[in-house]
């Protein structure tokens, strides 16, 4: 057989093979892979989900201990770190200075603004003194006009001068208000160079270094409160009506097995999460927490419901 004949017989076979391969690929793409799940929208806030272990009559919920106040302290303006007053492990109070950024330029601008404010204040006093002079001239002009000793035009001239001074005083008062607000703005910028603790707690981590140049929004410190210690967890919806606010539950931690604590339920979600069929619970350690620290793993035992 000629090459042309063999080619004519080969192409239909090749075409049919490509088509079959395409059908298999399309079919393979349509098959769900084992264990694959549809992508869900991101949760509004990342939550560490405690694990739940069930026995015959109790549920044991294990998860991390948390505190309400825990935050990365960020810079409010750009600048260079000039001083560091706290390090990891330092216990701090609300408003305590953690670090200071270079504020020399702002300090000079603030002093210039204060000098400008003082100058306008003195200028205002000068205008107010002149106002009293023109008021006295107007009163004298009225008396002379009543005695027919001056013309009416002179009386009006004295009146207009007195009124003009009042408008000048208002203008200078507004200039003074503007200068004071500029001064206040610079004071606020000066405060932004001070990195302070937002609440009582402990510095868990320091991110910045002396002499480092920072931009607005850069992390400076991680500050966390030391208490009250809490645990947030979920329970099956059958616990609605059975778990009450104020109820006490036992808590232990494998990190300090010799300590036993009681937690009190302070929040119980009033609704059920339709996606998981669970309710959210927040419990707080009431007794002194001993050696327990935020982030430690702890376990709570709850009587199961049949």
Long-range contacts (C-beta under 8 A, 24 or more apart in sequence): 47-232, 49-234, 50-231, 50-232, 50-233, 50-234, 52-233, 54-304, 55-304, 56-304, 57-303, 57-304, 58-301, 58-302, 58-303, 58-304, 59-235, 59-301, 59-302, 59-303, 59-304, 60-299, 60-300, 60-301, 60-302, 61-231, 61-233, 61-235, 61-299, 61-300, 61-301, 61-302, 62-297, 62-298, 62-299, 63-231, 63-232, 63-233, 63-297, 63-298, 64-231, 64-294, 64-295, 64-296, 64-297, 64-298, 65-229, 65-230, 65-231, 65-253, 65-285, 65-292, 65-293, 65-294, 65-295, 65-296, 65-297, 65-298, 66-229, 66-230, 66-231, 66-232, 66-294, 66-295, 67-224, 67-225, 67-226, 67-227, 67-228, 67-229, 67-230, 67-294, 68-225, 68-228, 68-230, 69-198, 69-199, 69-201, 69-224, 69-225, 70-201, 70-222, 70-223, 70-224, 70-225, 70-294, 71-198, 71-222, 71-223, 71-224, 72-219, 72-220, 72-221, 72-222, 73-98, 73-195, 73-197, 73-198, 73-219, 73-220, 73-221, 73-222, 73-223, 74-217, 74-218, 74-219, 74-220, 75-101, 75-192, 75-195, 75-214, 75-215, 75-216, 75-217, 75-218, 75-220, 76-192, 76-216, 77-101, 77-189, 77-192, 77-193, 77-216, 78-213, 78-214, 78-215, 78-216, 79-103, 79-193, 79-213, 79-214, 80-211, 80-212, 80-213, 80-214, 81-208, 81-209, 81-210, 81-211, 81-212, 81-214, 82-210, 83-210, 84-206, 84-208, 84-209, 84-210, 86-197, 86-203, 86-206, 86-221, 87-203, 87-206, 88-203, 88-204, 88-205, 88-206, 89-202, 89-203, 90-202, 90-203, 91-201, 91-202, 91-203, 92-197, 92-200, 92-201, 92-202, 92-203, 92-223, 93-197, 93-200, 94-197, 94-198, 94-199, 94-200, 95-196, 95-197, 96-196, 96-197, 97-194, 97-195, 97-196, 98-195, 98-196, 98-197, 98-203, 98-220, 98-221, 98-223, 99-195, 99-208, 99-220, 99-221, 100-193, 100-194, 100-195, 101-193, 101-194, 101-195, 101-214, 102-193, 103-190, 103-193, 106-186, 106-189, 106-190, 106-193, 107-190, 109-186, 110-183, 110-186, 110-187, 110-190, 113-179, 113-182, 113-183, 113-186, 114-183, 116-179, 116-182, 116-183, 117-176, 117-179, 117-180, 117-183, 120-172, 120-175, 120-176, 120-179, 121-176, 123-172, 124-169, 124-172, 124-173, 124-176, 127-165, 127-168, 127-169, 127-172, 128-169, 130-165, 131-162, 131-165, 131-166, 131-169, 134-158, 134-161, 134-162, 134-164, 134-165, 135-162, 135-165, 137-161, 137-162, 138-162, 195-220, 195-221, 197-223, 198-223, 199-223, 199-225, 200-225, 201-225, 201-226, 202-226, 224-294, 225-294, 226-293, 226-294, 227-285, 227-289, 228-284, 228-285, 228-289, 229-284, 229-285, 229-289, 229-292, 229-294, 230-266, 230-282, 230-283, 230-284, 230-285, 231-263, 231-282, 231-283, 231-298, 231-300, 232-280, 232-281, 232-282, 233-280, 233-281, 233-283, 233-300, 234-273, 234-276, 234-278, 234-279, 234-280, 234-281, 235-278, 235-279, 235-281, 235-302, 236-277, 236-278, 236-279, 237-272, 237-277, 237-278, 237-279, 238-305, 239-279, 239-302, 239-305, 240-272, 240-279, 242-305, 243-268, 243-279, 243-281, 243-302, 244-268, 248-286, 249-283, 249-300, 249-301, 249-302, 250-300, 250-301, 251-283, 251-285, 251-298, 251-299, 251-300, 252-298, 252-299, 253-292, 253-296, 253-297, 253-298, 253-299, 254-297, 254-299, 255-291, 255-292, 255-296, 255-297, 256-290, 256-291, 256-292, 256-296, 259-290, 259-291, 259-292, 261-285, 261-287, 261-289, 261-290, 261-292, 262-286, 262-287, 263-300
